[in-house]
Amino acid sequence: MSGTGGMHRSAGLDALRAAACALVVVFHLHTVAGVSFGPADPFVSGGDVGVYIFFALSGYLLYRPFVDREVDLTTYGIKRAARILPGYYVALIALTLLTGSRLATANPVPYLAIASSYSLPLRGFLGSAWTLSAELLFYVALPLVARLARGREIGVLSLLGLVSIAITIALRTTPTEGNLLLLASFPAVGYAFIPGMLLAVLELRYPAAFRHLAAWPYAVLGVALILLGLLTHTSPLAIGPGIGTPLLMAWLLQHRVPYAGPLAFAGGASYAMYLWHKDVLLAFGAPGLLIALAGSAASWAIVERPILNWAHSISRGRAGRRTSATPA
């Protein structure tokens, strides 16, 4: 997977990322555009839990390099900025022009700072970016968490997960507007990143146990738990995806998944698709999905992927210079 500090890209994780995006898209097709999926409606109604699959993926991919070595924080910051900012600003500009929404032009600072999700009225435009705000705080906290957890990862991460769950439950007991905003922010959603982080620890610290998860019953269990999460999406915590996603990830990481090229493109473009789809559905109805597909594909191919490749070339250059500067 690109951006994971030397890991090979996983077609399985690309497929999972695209599937998580698809879950959120069909959820909004149903709830925003009024599209019925017949007998599948009970599952579609919980498709917004796909964001917790994204969180678990981020937890695994970003924490894994920190588990077994020191990470150059400058390189880490460049990669994160290159992955997040270009797609976001392309979506911000394109959706403002396409939908005619004046929220961003009337409130430029919160949108440019990716902080509009901290205001309920501003969530009327680019509302899906609430997860991005949570991810950004996770990116900032991760190096400190990794340093605190080094050598005692399971205990520290489990404790942080429990603290996050306690915060979420406490906020839900008093559903004020402020608490609703905090529920969708980090660290309240921090527990959703922890399962992926623990999977990274398992893979690197306990490889025999990790290999055990290559058995197919774990993949089946993972899918079943995610499906259960779709049906129980109104519960206070996303327990089904939280447990099911790392089980499925462990299986996917250890099996060859075909069509790696198309899946890599779909996985890369899923971020832009996630940002684009809701606003065009609100503006144009179900046909807006075609606009989102075209826009997200163009955003990834023309803007995001070249910038990300440039960031990785900088990373390789910095790594080469550090290696050459190390005494023999």
BELJOLIN-V143630 format. One record per residue. N is the residue number from 1. RES is the residue in three letters. SS is DSSP state (@ for helix, = for strand, . for the rest). Layout:
N & RES & SS
N & RES & SS
This chain:
1 & MET & .
2 & SER & .
3 & GLY & .
4 & THR & .
5 & GLY & .
6 & GLY & .
7 & MET & .
8 & HIS & .
9 & ARG & .
10 & SER & .
11 & ALA & @
12 & GLY & @
13 & LEU & @
14 & ASP & @
15 & ALA & @
16 & LEU & @
17 & ARG & @
18 & ALA & @
19 & ALA & @
20 & ALA & @
21 & CYS & @
22 & ALA & @
23 & LEU & @
24 & VAL & @
25 & VAL & @
26 & VAL & @
27 & PHE & @
28 & HIS & @
29 & LEU & @
30 & HIS & @
31 & THR & @
32 & VAL & .
33 & ALA & .
34 & GLY & .
35 & VAL & .
36 & SER & .
37 & PHE & .
38 & GLY & @
39 & PRO & @
40 & ALA & @
41 & ASP & @
42 & PRO & @
43 & PHE & @
44 & VAL & @
45 & SER & .
46 & GLY & .
47 & GLY & @
48 & ASP & @
49 & VAL & @
50 & GLY & @
51 & VAL & @
52 & TYR & @
53 & ILE & @
54 & PHE & @
55 & PHE & @
56 & ALA & @
57 & LEU & @
58 & SER & @
59 & GLY & @
60 & TYR & @
61 & LEU & @
62 & LEU & @
63 & TYR & @
64 & ARG & @
65 & PRO & @
66 & PHE & @
67 & VAL & @
68 & ASP & @
69 & ARG & .
70 & GLU & .
71 & VAL & .
72 & ASP & .
73 & LEU & @
74 & THR & @
75 & THR & @
76 & TYR & @
77 & GLY & @
78 & ILE & @
79 & LYS & @
80 & ARG & @
81 & ALA & @
82 & ALA & @
83 & ARG & @
84 & ILE & @
85 & LEU & @
86 & PRO & @
87 & GLY & @
88 & TYR & @
89 & TYR & @
90 & VAL & @
91 & ALA & @
92 & LEU & @
93 & ILE & @
94 & ALA & @
95 & LEU & @
96 & THR & @
97 & LEU & @
98 & LEU & @
99 & THR & @
100 & GLY & .
101 & SER & .
102 & ARG & .
103 & LEU & @
104 & ALA & @
105 & THR & @
106 & ALA & @
107 & ASN & .
108 & PRO & @
109 & VAL & @
110 & PRO & @
111 & TYR & @
112 & LEU & @
113 & ALA & .
114 & ILE & .
115 & ALA & .
116 & SER & @
117 & SER & @
118 & TYR & @
119 & SER & .
120 & LEU & .
121 & PRO & @
122 & LEU & @
123 & ARG & @
124 & GLY & @
125 & PHE & .
126 & LEU & .
127 & GLY & @
128 & SER & @
129 & ALA & @
130 & TRP & @
131 & THR & @
132 & LEU & @
133 & SER & @
134 & ALA & @
135 & GLU & @
136 & LEU & @
137 & LEU & @
138 & PHE & @
139 & TYR & @
140 & VAL & @
141 & ALA & @
142 & LEU & @
143 & PRO & @
144 & LEU & @
145 & VAL & @
146 & ALA & @
147 & ARG & @
148 & LEU & @
149 & ALA & @
150 & ARG & .
151 & GLY & .
152 & ARG & .
153 & GLU & @
154 & ILE & @
155 & GLY & @
156 & VAL & @
157 & LEU & @
158 & SER & @
159 & LEU & @
160 & LEU & @
161 & GLY & @
162 & LEU & @
163 & VAL & @
164 & SER & @
165 & ILE & @
166 & ALA & @
167 & ILE & @
168 & THR & @
169 & ILE & @
170 & ALA & @
171 & LEU & @
172 & ARG & @
173 & THR & @
174 & THR & .
175 & PRO & .
176 & THR & .
177 & GLU & @
178 & GLY & @
179 & ASN & @
180 & LEU & @
181 & LEU & @
182 & LEU & @
183 & LEU & @
184 & ALA & .
185 & SER & .
186 & PHE & .
187 & PRO & .
188 & ALA & .
189 & VAL & .
190 & GLY & .
191 & TYR & @
192 & ALA & @
193 & PHE & @
194 & ILE & @
195 & PRO & @
196 & GLY & @
197 & MET & @
198 & LEU & @
199 & LEU & @
200 & ALA & @
201 & VAL & @
202 & LEU & @
203 & GLU & @
204 & LEU & @
205 & ARG & @
206 & TYR & .
207 & PRO & @
208 & ALA & @
209 & ALA & @
210 & PHE & @
211 & ARG & @
212 & HIS & @
213 & LEU & .
214 & ALA & .
215 & ALA & .
216 & TRP & @
217 & PRO & @
218 & TYR & @
219 & ALA & @
220 & VAL & @
221 & LEU & @
222 & GLY & @
223 & VAL & @
224 & ALA & @
225 & LEU & @
226 & ILE & @
227 & LEU & @
228 & LEU & @
229 & GLY & @
230 & LEU & @
231 & LEU & @
232 & THR & .
233 & HIS & .
234 & THR & .
235 & SER & .
236 & PRO & .
237 & LEU & .
238 & ALA & .
239 & ILE & @
240 & GLY & @
241 & PRO & @
242 & GLY & @
243 & ILE & @
244 & GLY & @
245 & THR & @
246 & PRO & @
247 & LEU & @
248 & LEU & @
249 & MET & @
250 & ALA & @
251 & TRP & @
252 & LEU & @
253 & LEU & @
254 & GLN & .
255 & HIS & .
256 & ARG & .
257 & VAL & .
258 & PRO & .
259 & TYR & .
260 & ALA & @
261 & GLY & @
262 & PRO & @
263 & LEU & @
264 & ALA & @
265 & PHE & @
266 & ALA & @
267 & GLY & @
268 & GLY & @
269 & ALA & @
270 & SER & @
271 & TYR & @
272 & ALA & @
273 & MET & @
274 & TYR & @
275 & LEU & @
276 & TRP & @
277 & HIS & @
278 & LYS & @
279 & ASP & @
280 & VAL & @
281 & LEU & @
282 & LEU & @
283 & ALA & @
284 & PHE & @
285 & GLY & @
286 & ALA & @
287 & PRO & @
288 & GLY & @
289 & LEU & @
290 & LEU & @
291 & ILE & @
292 & ALA & @
293 & LEU & @
294 & ALA & @
295 & GLY & @
296 & SER & @
297 & ALA & @
298 & ALA & @
299 & SER & @
300 & TRP & @
301 & ALA & @
302 & ILE & @
303 & VAL & @
304 & GLU & @
305 & ARG & @
306 & PRO & @
307 & ILE & @
308 & LEU & @
309 & ASN & @
310 & TRP & @
311 & ALA & @
312 & HIS & @
313 & SER & @
314 & ILE & @
315 & SER & @
316 & ARG & @
317 & GLY & @
318 & ARG & @
319 & ALA & @
320 & GLY & @
321 & ARG & @
322 & ARG & @
323 & THR & @
324 & SER & @
325 & ALA & @
326 & THR & .
327 & PRO & .
328 & ALA & .
